[in-house]
Each structure stands twice: as structure tokens, then as C-alpha cells.
Amino acid sequence: MQASVYSEAIGNPELADTNYARQVMGGYAPMTALYWAVADAVEAAYEAGVASGRGSPGYDTDVVTDGAITSAVVANWPPDPEVVVPP
């Protein structure tokens, strides 16, 4: 998950210029919310892996795919704060 966050902060032009990407690249980005969002997004695949007898489905790339992790990271990327212009 963390590698996906760094990859998006560096290589995704839509995310690379965000406040969060700057925090990631500075080494002080909070990632707890993204960890939980990714866990929630891949929960069904993980549970299916457990039910089918996989011992460590979170480490099996055919159960929890890199694409699923990256999709969850992008979908839950923290937005920049809204700029409020005083009247």
C-alpha cells in the first residue's frame, strides 16, 4: 500500500501536485486513513482467499491484486483543502 502511495505521488499527474503528495514526498504524510480505506476495499477478496484455504491471502498477488490496492489508494486520496476567498 505504501509503495502505491509513493508511486501515485510521483507518477500520477492528477495527484502529484496535491498537498498530500508533497507530504508523502516529504516523509510526513499520515497514511492511517488510506490503510483502512484499502483494507475496506479489498476485504471481500481477502475473505474469499481465507475461505478458499489460502494461508496468507494478503500476500498472494492473485487474491489481493496490486491494481485493487492502487485503485483504492487513488479513490481515497485526500483532497486539497478548499480555498475560501473572503468576500
ABEGO torsion letter per residue (X at the ends): XAAAAAAAAAABAAAAABAAAAAAAAGABBAAAAAAAAAAAAAAAAAAAAAAGBABAAABAAABBAAAAAAAAAAABBBBBBBBBBX
